[in-house]
Amino acid sequence: MICEARNSKNQGGLETVELDQNRMGRLTRMNALQGQQMAQESERRRLLKLKQIEGALISLSNDDFGYCFKCDHEIAVERLKFDPTITRCIICCESKN
């Protein structure tokens, strides 16, 4: 329900901006394009978070929740309390590999 409400809220900002110079001025078009870009980025972040939540639920059902997917060590409980979608321990997050 919440996702549907947010999805419909962002739909208006995702529509193509019509650049009819007779209907709107340059600044209005720039504002419309900026609003469109912000709505697209918001939608991208929302979809990413939904994928992360889905991944956390899958790992929960597979008894893998709370373990780093790179090194298989336990992820600190404090990190999981802050963001339950975290998939790596602090050591793997800090390493470049």
Gaussian input, Z-matrix of N, CA and C with variables (Angstrom, degrees):
# hf/3-21g

backbone

0 1
 N
 C     1     B1
 C     2     B2     1     A1
 N     3     B3     2     A2     1     D1
 C     4     B4     3     A3     2     D2
 C     5     B5     4     A4     3     D3
 N     6     B6     5     A5     4     D4
 C     7     B7     6     A6     5     D5
 C     8     B8     7     A7     6     D6
 N     9     B9     8     A8     7     D7
 C    10    B10     9     A9     8     D8
 C    11    B11    10    A10     9     D9
 N    12    B12    11    A11    10    D10
 C    13    B13    12    A12    11    D11
 C    14    B14    13    A13    12    D12
 N    15    B15    14    A14    13    D13
 C    16    B16    15    A15    14    D14
 C    17    B17    16    A16    15    D15
 N    18    B18    17    A17    16    D16
 C    19    B19    18    A18    17    D17
 C    20    B20    19    A19    18    D18
 N    21    B21    20    A20    19    D19
 C    22    B22    21    A21    20    D20
 C    23    B23    22    A22    21    D21
 N    24    B24    23    A23    22    D22
 C    25    B25    24    A24    23    D23
 C    26    B26    25    A25    24    D24
 N    27    B27    26    A26    25    D25
 C    28    B28    27    A27    26    D26
 C    29    B29    28    A28    27    D27
 N    30    B30    29    A29    28    D28
 C    31    B31    30    A30    29    D29
 C    32    B32    31    A31    30    D30
 N    33    B33    32    A32    31    D31
 C    34    B34    33    A33    32    D32
 C    35    B35    34    A34    33    D33
 N    36    B36    35    A35    34    D34
 C    37    B37    36    A36    35    D35
 C    38    B38    37    A37    36    D36
 N    39    B39    38    A38    37    D37
 C    40    B40    39    A39    38    D38
 C    41    B41    40    A40    39    D39
 N    42    B42    41    A41    40    D40
 C    43    B43    42    A42    41    D41
 C    44    B44    43    A43    42    D42
 N    45    B45    44    A44    43    D43
 C    46    B46    45    A45    44    D44
 C    47    B47    46    A46    45    D45
 N    48    B48    47    A47    46    D46
 C    49    B49    48    A48    47    D47
 C    50    B50    49    A49    48    D48
 N    51    B51    50    A50    49    D49
 C    52    B52    51    A51    50    D50
 C    53    B53    52    A52    51    D51
 N    54    B54    53    A53    52    D52
 C    55    B55    54    A54    53    D53
 C    56    B56    55    A55    54    D54
 N    57    B57    56    A56    55    D55
 C    58    B58    57    A57    56    D56
 C    59    B59    58    A58    57    D57
 N    60    B60    59    A59    58    D58
 C    61    B61    60    A60    59    D59
 C    62    B62    61    A61    60    D60
 N    63    B63    62    A62    61    D61
 C    64    B64    63    A63    62    D62
 C    65    B65    64    A64    63    D63
 N    66    B66    65    A65    64    D64
 C    67    B67    66    A66    65    D65
 C    68    B68    67    A67    66    D66
 N    69    B69    68    A68    67    D67
 C    70    B70    69    A69    68    D68
 C    71    B71    70    A70    69    D69
 N    72    B72    71    A71    70    D70
 C    73    B73    72    A72    71    D71
 C    74    B74    73    A73    72    D72
 N    75    B75    74    A74    73    D73
 C    76    B76    75    A75    74    D74
 C    77    B77    76    A76    75    D75
 N    78    B78    77    A77    76    D76
 C    79    B79    78    A78    77    D77
 C    80    B80    79    A79    78    D78
 N    81    B81    80    A80    79    D79
 C    82    B82    81    A81    80    D80
 C    83    B83    82    A82    81    D81
 N    84    B84    83    A83    82    D82
 C    85    B85    84    A84    83    D83
 C    86    B86    85    A85    84    D84
 N    87    B87    86    A86    85    D85
 C    88    B88    87    A87    86    D86
 C    89    B89    88    A88    87    D87
 N    90    B90    89    A89    88    D88
 C    91    B91    90    A90    89    D89
 C    92    B92    91    A91    90    D90
 N    93    B93    92    A92    91    D91
 C    94    B94    93    A93    92    D92
 C    95    B95    94    A94    93    D93
 N    96    B96    95    A95    94    D94
 C    97    B97    96    A96    95    D95
 C    98    B98    97    A97    96    D96
 N    99    B99    98    A98    97    D97
 C   100   B100    99    A99    98    D98
 C   101   B101   100   A100    99    D99
 N   102   B102   101   A101   100   D100
 C   103   B103   102   A102   101   D101
 C   104   B104   103   A103   102   D102
 N   105   B105   104   A104   103   D103
 C   106   B106   105   A105   104   D104
 C   107   B107   106   A106   105   D105
 N   108   B108   107   A107   106   D106
 C   109   B109   108   A108   107   D107
 C   110   B110   109   A109   108   D108
 N   111   B111   110   A110   109   D109
 C   112   B112   111   A111   110   D110
 C   113   B113   112   A112   111   D111
 N   114   B114   113   A113   112   D112
 C   115   B115   114   A114   113   D113
 C   116   B116   115   A115   114   D114
 N   117   B117   116   A116   115   D115
 C   118   B118   117   A117   116   D116
 C   119   B119   118   A118   117   D117
 N   120   B120   119   A119   118   D118
 C   121   B121   120   A120   119   D119
 C   122   B122   121   A121   120   D120
 N   123   B123   122   A122   121   D121
 C   124   B124   123   A123   122   D122
 C   125   B125   124   A124   123   D123
 N   126   B126   125   A125   124   D124
 C   127   B127   126   A126   125   D125
 C   128   B128   127   A127   126   D126
 N   129   B129   128   A128   127   D127
 C   130   B130   129   A129   128   D128
 C   131   B131   130   A130   129   D129
 N   132   B132   131   A131   130   D130
 C   133   B133   132   A132   131   D131
 C   134   B134   133   A133   132   D132
 N   135   B135   134   A134   133   D133
 C   136   B136   135   A135   134   D134
 C   137   B137   136   A136   135   D135
 N   138   B138   137   A137   136   D136
 C   139   B139   138   A138   137   D137
 C   140   B140   139   A139   138   D138
 N   141   B141   140   A140   139   D139
 C   142   B142   141   A141   140   D140
 C   143   B143   142   A142   141   D141
 N   144   B144   143   A143   142   D142
 C   145   B145   144   A144   143   D143
 C   146   B146   145   A145   144   D144
 N   147   B147   146   A146   145   D145
 C   148   B148   147   A147   146   D146
 C   149   B149   148   A148   147   D147
 N   150   B150   149   A149   148   D148
 C   151   B151   150   A150   149   D149
 C   152   B152   151   A151   150   D150
 N   153   B153   152   A152   151   D151
 C   154   B154   153   A153   152   D152
 C   155   B155   154   A154   153   D153
 N   156   B156   155   A155   154   D154
 C   157   B157   156   A156   155   D155
 C   158   B158   157   A157   156   D156
 N   159   B159   158   A158   157   D157
 C   160   B160   159   A159   158   D158
 C   161   B161   160   A160   159   D159
 N   162   B162   161   A161   160   D160
 C   163   B163   162   A162   161   D161
 C   164   B164   163   A163   162   D162
 N   165   B165   164   A164   163   D163
 C   166   B166   165   A165   164   D164
 C   167   B167   166   A166   165   D165
 N   168   B168   167   A167   166   D166
 C   169   B169   168   A168   167   D167
 C   170   B170   169   A169   168   D168
 N   171   B171   170   A170   169   D169
 C   172   B172   171   A171   170   D170
 C   173   B173   172   A172   171   D171
 N   174   B174   173   A173   172   D172
 C   175   B175   174   A174   173   D173
 C   176   B176   175   A175   174   D174
 N   177   B177   176   A176   175   D175
 C   178   B178   177   A177   176   D176
 C   179   B179   178   A178   177   D177
 N   180   B180   179   A179   178   D178
 C   181   B181   180   A180   179   D179
 C   182   B182   181   A181   180   D180
 N   183   B183   182   A182   181   D181
 C   184   B184   183   A183   182   D182
 C   185   B185   184   A184   183   D183
 N   186   B186   185   A185   184   D184
 C   187   B187   186   A186   185   D185
 C   188   B188   187   A187   186   D186
 N   189   B189   188   A188   187   D187
 C   190   B190   189   A189   188   D188
 C   191   B191   190   A190   189   D189
 N   192   B192   191   A191   190   D190
 C   193   B193   192   A192   191   D191
 C   194   B194   193   A193   192   D192
 N   195   B195   194   A194   193   D193
 C   196   B196   195   A195   194   D194
 C   197   B197   196   A196   195   D195
 N   198   B198   197   A197   196   D196
 C   199   B199   198   A198   197   D197
 C   200   B200   199   A199   198   D198
 N   201   B201   200   A200   199   D199
 C   202   B202   201   A201   200   D200
 C   203   B203   202   A202   201   D201
 N   204   B204   203   A203   202   D202
 C   205   B205   204   A204   203   D203
 C   206   B206   205   A205   204   D204
 N   207   B207   206   A206   205   D205
 C   208   B208   207   A207   206   D206
 C   209   B209   208   A208   207   D207
 N   210   B210   209   A209   208   D208
 C   211   B211   210   A210   209   D209
 C   212   B212   211   A211   210   D210
 N   213   B213   212   A212   211   D211
 C   214   B214   213   A213   212   D212
 C   215   B215   214   A214   213   D213
 N   216   B216   215   A215   214   D214
 C   217   B217   216   A216   215   D215
 C   218   B218   217   A217   216   D216
 N   219   B219   218   A218   217   D217
 C   220   B220   219   A219   218   D218
 C   221   B221   220   A220   219   D219
 N   222   B222   221   A221   220   D220
 C   223   B223   222   A222   221   D221
 C   224   B224   223   A223   222   D222
 N   225   B225   224   A224   223   D223
 C   226   B226   225   A225   224   D224
 C   227   B227   226   A226   225   D225
 N   228   B228   227   A227   226   D226
 C   229   B229   228   A228   227   D227
 C   230   B230   229   A229   228   D228
 N   231   B231   230   A230   229   D229
 C   232   B232   231   A231   230   D230
 C   233   B233   232   A232   231   D231
 N   234   B234   233   A233   232   D232
 C   235   B235   234   A234   233   D233
 C   236   B236   235   A235   234   D234
 N   237   B237   236   A236   235   D235
 C   238   B238   237   A237   236   D236
 C   239   B239   238   A238   237   D237
 N   240   B240   239   A239   238   D238
 C   241   B241   240   A240   239   D239
 C   242   B242   241   A241   240   D240
 N   243   B243   242   A242   241   D241
 C   244   B244   243   A243   242   D242
 C   245   B245   244   A244   243   D243
 N   246   B246   245   A245   244   D244
 C   247   B247   246   A246   245   D245
 C   248   B248   247   A247   246   D246
 N   249   B249   248   A248   247   D247
 C   250   B250   249   A249   248   D248
 C   251   B251   250   A250   249   D249
 N   252   B252   251   A251   250   D250
 C   253   B253   252   A252   251   D251
 C   254   B254   253   A253   252   D252
 N   255   B255   254   A254   253   D253
 C   256   B256   255   A255   254   D254
 C   257   B257   256   A256   255   D255
 N   258   B258   257   A257   256   D256
 C   259   B259   258   A258   257   D257
 C   260   B260   259   A259   258   D258
 N   261   B261   260   A260   259   D259
 C   262   B262   261   A261   260   D260
 C   263   B263   262   A262   261   D261
 N   264   B264   263   A263   262   D262
 C   265   B265   264   A264   263   D263
 C   266   B266   265   A265   264   D264
 N   267   B267   266   A266   265   D265
 C   268   B268   267   A267   266   D266
 C   269   B269   268   A268   267   D267
 N   270   B270   269   A269   268   D268
 C   271   B271   270   A270   269   D269
 C   272   B272   271   A271   270   D270
 N   273   B273   272   A272   271   D271
 C   274   B274   273   A273   272   D272
 C   275   B275   274   A274   273   D273
 N   276   B276   275   A275   274   D274
 C   277   B277   276   A276   275   D275
 C   278   B278   277   A277   276   D276
 N   279   B279   278   A278   277   D277
 C   280   B280   279   A279   278   D278
 C   281   B281   280   A280   279   D279
 N   282   B282   281   A281   280   D280
 C   283   B283   282   A282   281   D281
 C   284   B284   283   A283   282   D282
 N   285   B285   284   A284   283   D283
 C   286   B286   285   A285   284   D284
 C   287   B287   286   A286   285   D285
 N   288   B288   287   A287   286   D286
 C   289   B289   288   A288   287   D287
 C   290   B290   289   A289   288   D288

   B1=1.4440
   B2=1.5289
   B3=1.3408
   B4=1.4593
   B5=1.5228
   B6=1.3424
   B7=1.4609
   B8=1.5121
   B9=1.3270
   B10=1.4562
   B11=1.5226
   B12=1.3245
   B13=1.4590
   B14=1.5240
   B15=1.3150
   B16=1.4555
   B17=1.5185
   B18=1.3171
   B19=1.4466
   B20=1.5216
   B21=1.3265
   B22=1.4598
   B23=1.5228
   B24=1.3226
   B25=1.4592
   B26=1.5263
   B27=1.3296
   B28=1.4558
   B29=1.5179
   B30=1.3103
   B31=1.4546
   B32=1.5227
   B33=1.3130
   B34=1.4508
   B35=1.5203
   B36=1.3070
   B37=1.4597
   B38=1.5070
   B39=1.3230
   B40=1.4548
   B41=1.5206
   B42=1.3203
   B43=1.4572
   B44=1.5254
   B45=1.3201
   B46=1.4572
   B47=1.5205
   B48=1.3225
   B49=1.4551
   B50=1.5211
   B51=1.3193
   B52=1.4541
   B53=1.5263
   B54=1.3215
   B55=1.4506
   B56=1.5302
   B57=1.2872
   B58=1.4619
   B59=1.5246
   B60=1.3312
   B61=1.4604
   B62=1.5204
   B63=1.3249
   B64=1.4575
   B65=1.5256
   B66=1.3310
   B67=1.4635
   B68=1.5190
   B69=1.3196
   B70=1.4598
   B71=1.5211
   B72=1.3143
   B73=1.4561
   B74=1.5176
   B75=1.3288
   B76=1.4560
   B77=1.5255
   B78=1.3172
   B79=1.4609
   B80=1.5267
   B81=1.3104
   B82=1.4588
   B83=1.5241
   B84=1.3371
   B85=1.4637
   B86=1.5197
   B87=1.3360
   B88=1.4674
   B89=1.5231
   B90=1.3286
   B91=1.4635
   B92=1.5162
   B93=1.3364
   B94=1.4625
   B95=1.5276
   B96=1.3353
   B97=1.4684
   B98=1.5267
   B99=1.3238
   B100=1.4646
   B101=1.5279
   B102=1.3171
   B103=1.4644
   B104=1.5110
   B105=1.3182
   B106=1.4646
   B107=1.5227
   B108=1.3263
   B109=1.4637
   B110=1.5257
   B111=1.3236
   B112=1.4663
   B113=1.5218
   B114=1.3265
   B115=1.4638
   B116=1.5200
   B117=1.3296
   B118=1.4585
   B119=1.5255
   B120=1.3200
   B121=1.4588
   B122=1.5277
   B123=1.3136
   B124=1.4623
   B125=1.5275
   B126=1.3138
   B127=1.4668
   B128=1.5310
   B129=1.3378
   B130=1.4634
   B131=1.5356
   B132=1.3288
   B133=1.4702
   B134=1.5275
   B135=1.3248
   B136=1.4655
   B137=1.5188
   B138=1.3278
   B139=1.4666
   B140=1.5267
   B141=1.3357
   B142=1.4578
   B143=1.5286
   B144=1.3306
   B145=1.4721
   B146=1.5225
   B147=1.3333
   B148=1.4654
   B149=1.5261
   B150=1.3356
   B151=1.4658
   B152=1.5246
   B153=1.3292
   B154=1.4592
   B155=1.5266
   B156=1.3221
   B157=1.4651
   B158=1.5197
   B159=1.3288
   B160=1.4647
   B161=1.5294
   B162=1.3331
   B163=1.4614
   B164=1.5245
   B165=1.3363
   B166=1.4725
   B167=1.5243
   B168=1.3193
   B169=1.4685
   B170=1.5249
   B171=1.3260
   B172=1.4670
   B173=1.5277
   B174=1.3379
   B175=1.4685
   B176=1.5239
   B177=1.3198
   B178=1.4635
   B179=1.5276
   B180=1.3160
   B181=1.4654
   B182=1.5268
   B183=1.3425
   B184=1.4719
   B185=1.5250
   B186=1.3266
   B187=1.4651
   B188=1.5320
   B189=1.3199
   B190=1.4605
   B191=1.5260
   B192=1.3147
   B193=1.4573
   B194=1.5192
   B195=1.3293
   B196=1.4595
   B197=1.5107
   B198=1.3332
   B199=1.4626
   B200=1.5253
   B201=1.3124
   B202=1.4485
   B203=1.5292
   B204=1.3140
   B205=1.4605
   B206=1.5259
   B207=1.3537
   B208=1.4667
   B209=1.5225
   B210=1.3349
   B211=1.4747
   B212=1.5215
   B213=1.3276
   B214=1.4623
   B215=1.5313
   B216=1.3463
   B217=1.4634
   B218=1.5286
   B219=1.3269
   B220=1.4684
   B221=1.5315
   B222=1.3135
   B223=1.4614
   B224=1.5263
   B225=1.3266
   B226=1.4664
   B227=1.5277
   B228=1.3303
   B229=1.4558
   B230=1.5256
   B231=1.3421
   B232=1.4566
   B233=1.5296
   B234=1.3307
   B235=1.4670
   B236=1.5215
   B237=1.3234
   B238=1.4623
   B239=1.5227
   B240=1.3291
   B241=1.4641
   B242=1.5193
   B243=1.3256
   B244=1.4586
   B245=1.5302
   B246=1.3408
   B247=1.4685
   B248=1.5289
   B249=1.3186
   B250=1.4681
   B251=1.5287
   B252=1.3204
   B253=1.4644
   B254=1.5269
   B255=1.3248
   B256=1.4640
   B257=1.5258
   B258=1.3382
   B259=1.4711
   B260=1.5215
   B261=1.3475
   B262=1.4634
   B263=1.5264
   B264=1.3227
   B265=1.4685
   B266=1.5277
   B267=1.3226
   B268=1.4573
   B269=1.5225
   B270=1.3173
   B271=1.4690
   B272=1.5248
   B273=1.3402
   B274=1.4597
   B275=1.5325
   B276=1.3095
   B277=1.4756
   B278=1.5090
   B279=1.3413
   B280=1.4533
   B281=1.5210
   B282=1.3328
   B283=1.4707
   B284=1.5201
   B285=1.2934
   B286=1.4640
   B287=1.5313
   B288=1.2944
   B289=1.4682
   B290=1.4862
   A1=111.69
   A2=116.83
   A3=120.63
   A4=109.81
   A5=116.57
   A6=120.56
   A7=111.03
   A8=117.62
   A9=120.56
   A10=110.79
   A11=116.67
   A12=120.10
   A13=110.66
   A14=117.20
   A15=120.36
   A16=110.90
   A17=116.34
   A18=120.14
   A19=110.58
   A20=116.75
   A21=119.56
   A22=110.97
   A23=117.63
   A24=121.51
   A25=110.43
   A26=117.67
   A27=121.85
   A28=113.31
   A29=119.09
   A30=122.12
   A31=111.84
   A32=118.49
   A33=121.28
   A34=112.53
   A35=117.17
   A36=121.20
   A37=113.60
   A38=117.83
   A39=121.13
   A40=112.69
   A41=117.07
   A42=120.03
   A43=110.12
   A44=116.08
   A45=122.03
   A46=110.22
   A47=115.57
   A48=121.08
   A49=108.32
   A50=115.76
   A51=121.01
   A52=108.66
   A53=116.14
   A54=121.00
   A55=111.28
   A56=116.62
   A57=122.66
   A58=108.07
   A59=115.92
   A60=120.08
   A61=112.90
   A62=116.94
   A63=119.59
   A64=111.95
   A65=116.74
   A66=120.46
   A67=113.42
   A68=117.44
   A69=118.54
   A70=110.47
   A71=114.77
   A72=120.89
   A73=111.84
   A74=114.97
   A75=121.39
   A76=112.00
   A77=117.88
   A78=120.61
   A79=111.48
   A80=117.50
   A81=120.72
   A82=110.43
   A83=116.64
   A84=120.25
   A85=110.57
   A86=116.43
   A87=120.33
   A88=110.23
   A89=117.02
   A90=120.88
   A91=110.68
   A92=117.05
   A93=120.99
   A94=110.65
   A95=117.25
   A96=120.80
   A97=111.03
   A98=116.22
   A99=120.07
   A100=110.57
   A101=117.10
   A102=120.49
   A103=111.81
   A104=115.98
   A105=120.10
   A106=110.53
   A107=117.50
   A108=121.37
   A109=111.36
   A110=116.71
   A111=120.17
   A112=110.86
   A113=117.48
   A114=121.07
   A115=110.57
   A116=117.94
   A117=120.91
   A118=111.02
   A119=117.36
   A120=120.73
   A121=110.95
   A122=116.95
   A123=120.69
   A124=110.94
   A125=116.45
   A126=121.38
   A127=110.79
   A128=117.48
   A129=121.23
   A130=110.60
   A131=116.25
   A132=120.44
   A133=111.48
   A134=116.26
   A135=120.24
   A136=110.85
   A137=116.85
   A138=120.62
   A139=111.37
   A140=117.14
   A141=120.72
   A142=110.50
   A143=117.14
   A144=120.56
   A145=110.47
   A146=117.68
   A147=120.45
   A148=111.42
   A149=117.35
   A150=120.98
   A151=110.60
   A152=116.75
   A153=120.45
   A154=111.05
   A155=117.32
   A156=121.29
   A157=110.29
   A158=116.63
   A159=120.48
   A160=110.66
   A161=116.91
   A162=120.83
   A163=112.13
   A164=116.52
   A165=120.33
   A166=110.50
   A167=117.28
   A168=120.17
   A169=111.25
   A170=116.72
   A171=120.35
   A172=110.43
   A173=117.01
   A174=119.41
   A175=111.04
   A176=117.19
   A177=121.14
   A178=110.53
   A179=116.57
   A180=120.12
   A181=111.80
   A182=117.75
   A183=121.57
   A184=112.56
   A185=117.28
   A186=123.29
   A187=112.43
   A188=117.39
   A189=122.03
   A190=111.62
   A191=117.79
   A192=120.98
   A193=110.18
   A194=115.86
   A195=121.37
   A196=113.22
   A197=117.68
   A198=121.28
   A199=109.25
   A200=115.88
   A201=122.70
   A202=109.76
   A203=117.14
   A204=119.49
   A205=111.94
   A206=117.95
   A207=120.67
   A208=111.94
   A209=116.97
   A210=119.70
   A211=113.30
   A212=117.50
   A213=124.16
   A214=113.98
   A215=117.58
   A216=120.78
   A217=108.96
   A218=114.90
   A219=119.10
   A220=110.50
   A221=114.94
   A222=121.18
   A223=107.00
   A224=116.25
   A225=120.67
   A226=110.47
   A227=115.15
   A228=121.71
   A229=111.05
   A230=117.36
   A231=120.87
   A232=110.97
   A233=116.72
   A234=120.27
   A235=110.34
   A236=116.78
   A237=120.44
   A238=111.75
   A239=117.28
   A240=119.92
   A241=110.41
   A242=115.89
   A243=120.65
   A244=110.84
   A245=116.60
   A246=121.21
   A247=108.80
   A248=117.85
   A249=121.22
   A250=114.18
   A251=117.76
   A252=119.49
   A253=112.65
   A254=117.64
   A255=121.37
   A256=109.02
   A257=115.29
   A258=119.48
   A259=113.75
   A260=117.09
   A261=119.62
   A262=111.16
   A263=115.56
   A264=120.62
   A265=108.44
   A266=116.44
   A267=121.33
   A268=111.23
   A269=117.51
   A270=120.75
   A271=110.44
   A272=116.85
   A273=120.34
   A274=111.63
   A275=117.14
   A276=119.95
   A277=111.10
   A278=116.01
   A279=119.99
   A280=112.63
   A281=117.27
   A282=119.52
   A283=110.57
   A284=117.14
   A285=122.78
   A286=111.71
   A287=118.46
   A288=121.60
   A289=112.52
   D1=-47.46
   D2=-178.71
   D3=-63.96
   D4=-42.48
   D5=-179.88
   D6=-62.40
   D7=-40.55
   D8=179.98
   D9=-65.09
   D10=-40.57
   D11=-179.87
   D12=-65.51
   D13=-42.98
   D14=179.07
   D15=-68.90
   D16=-37.64
   D17=179.98
   D18=-61.07
   D19=-45.32
   D20=179.62
   D21=-68.62
   D22=-29.53
   D23=178.87
   D24=-66.89
   D25=-38.97
   D26=-177.63
   D27=-83.88
   D28=-15.58
   D29=-176.19
   D30=-58.03
   D31=-40.79
   D32=-179.63
   D33=-60.00
   D34=-37.87
   D35=179.65
   D36=-77.20
   D37=-16.70
   D38=-178.08
   D39=-89.51
   D40=-11.79
   D41=-178.51
   D42=-69.00
   D43=151.60
   D44=179.88
   D45=-62.20
   D46=134.14
   D47=179.05
   D48=-82.35
   D49=123.71
   D50=179.19
   D51=-84.12
   D52=126.80
   D53=-175.06
   D54=-102.13
   D55=59.39
   D56=178.75
   D57=-86.80
   D58=109.60
   D59=-175.81
   D60=-68.89
   D61=-18.88
   D62=178.02
   D63=-77.88
   D64=-23.87
   D65=-175.71
   D66=-95.32
   D67=-29.49
   D68=-177.64
   D69=-145.09
   D70=154.10
   D71=-179.86
   D72=-82.11
   D73=174.77
   D74=-176.67
   D75=-62.27
   D76=-43.76
   D77=-179.37
   D78=-66.53
   D79=-37.93
   D80=177.69
   D81=-64.16
   D82=-40.26
   D83=177.56
   D84=-65.21
   D85=-41.81
   D86=179.10
   D87=-62.12
   D88=-42.31
   D89=177.59
   D90=-63.36
   D91=-40.76
   D92=179.68
   D93=-65.05
   D94=-41.43
   D95=178.55
   D96=-65.97
   D97=-40.67
   D98=177.69
   D99=-64.14
   D100=-42.58
   D101=177.08
   D102=-62.29
   D103=-38.39
   D104=178.30
   D105=-64.27
   D106=-44.88
   D107=179.27
   D108=-62.51
   D109=-40.28
   D110=179.18
   D111=-66.26
   D112=-39.70
   D113=178.48
   D114=-66.62
   D115=-38.81
   D116=178.66
   D117=-65.41
   D118=-42.63
   D119=178.87
   D120=-66.33
   D121=-39.99
   D122=177.00
   D123=-61.23
   D124=-43.04
   D125=178.54
   D126=-65.41
   D127=-39.99
   D128=178.45
   D129=-62.14
   D130=-43.69
   D131=179.52
   D132=-66.85
   D133=-38.75
   D134=178.61
   D135=-62.97
   D136=-44.63
   D137=179.57
   D138=-66.23
   D139=-38.06
   D140=177.29
   D141=-62.27
   D142=-44.75
   D143=-179.44
   D144=-64.94
   D145=-38.30
   D146=176.52
   D147=-62.32
   D148=-39.52
   D149=177.05
   D150=-65.53
   D151=-39.91
   D152=178.27
   D153=-64.29
   D154=-41.43
   D155=178.06
   D156=-65.00
   D157=-42.77
   D158=177.74
   D159=-60.71
   D160=-41.67
   D161=177.24
   D162=-62.82
   D163=-40.35
   D164=178.42
   D165=-65.23
   D166=-39.19
   D167=178.46
   D168=-66.90
   D169=-38.32
   D170=177.33
   D171=-65.07
   D172=-44.88
   D173=178.96
   D174=-65.71
   D175=-31.19
   D176=176.05
   D177=-65.36
   D178=-42.53
   D179=-179.82
   D180=-72.61
   D181=-23.10
   D182=178.84
   D183=-93.56
   D184=5.95
   D185=-176.48
   D186=60.93
   D187=27.97
   D188=176.74
   D189=-104.55
   D190=-2.42
   D191=-175.38
   D192=-64.47
   D193=134.57
   D194=177.35
   D195=91.53
   D196=4.17
   D197=178.59
   D198=-116.99
   D199=139.57
   D200=-179.35
   D201=-65.12
   D202=132.95
   D203=-178.68
   D204=-76.81
   D205=-15.61
   D206=179.37
   D207=-89.72
   D208=-50.04
   D209=-174.17
   D210=-110.27
   D211=-8.05
   D212=178.10
   D213=68.24
   D214=15.39
   D215=173.40
   D216=-83.86
   D217=161.40
   D218=178.70
   D219=-68.93
   D220=141.56
   D221=173.92
   D222=-87.81
   D223=138.01
   D224=-178.53
   D225=-57.08
   D226=137.79
   D227=-178.41
   D228=-59.17
   D229=-35.95
   D230=179.82
   D231=-62.21
   D232=-37.90
   D233=178.35
   D234=-67.13
   D235=-41.08
   D236=179.94
   D237=-69.77
   D238=-31.96
   D239=175.73
   D240=-66.61
   D241=-37.70
   D242=179.65
   D243=-69.51
   D244=-44.14
   D245=179.66
   D246=-149.40
   D247=102.18
   D248=-177.89
   D249=-67.00
   D250=-6.77
   D251=179.90
   D252=-92.24
   D253=1.56
   D254=179.72
   D255=-64.23
   D256=136.14
   D257=-176.72
   D258=-116.68
   D259=-3.84
   D260=-179.40
   D261=-129.16
   D262=148.66
   D263=175.81
   D264=-73.01
   D265=169.31
   D266=-176.19
   D267=-64.83
   D268=-34.45
   D269=-179.08
   D270=-66.07
   D271=-44.88
   D272=178.97
   D273=-69.33
   D274=-30.19
   D275=177.56
   D276=-68.75
   D277=-36.41
   D278=-177.16
   D279=-81.63
   D280=-24.40
   D281=179.82
   D282=-77.76
   D283=148.41
   D284=-177.71
   D285=-80.03
   D286=-18.59
   D287=-176.15
   D288=-80.46

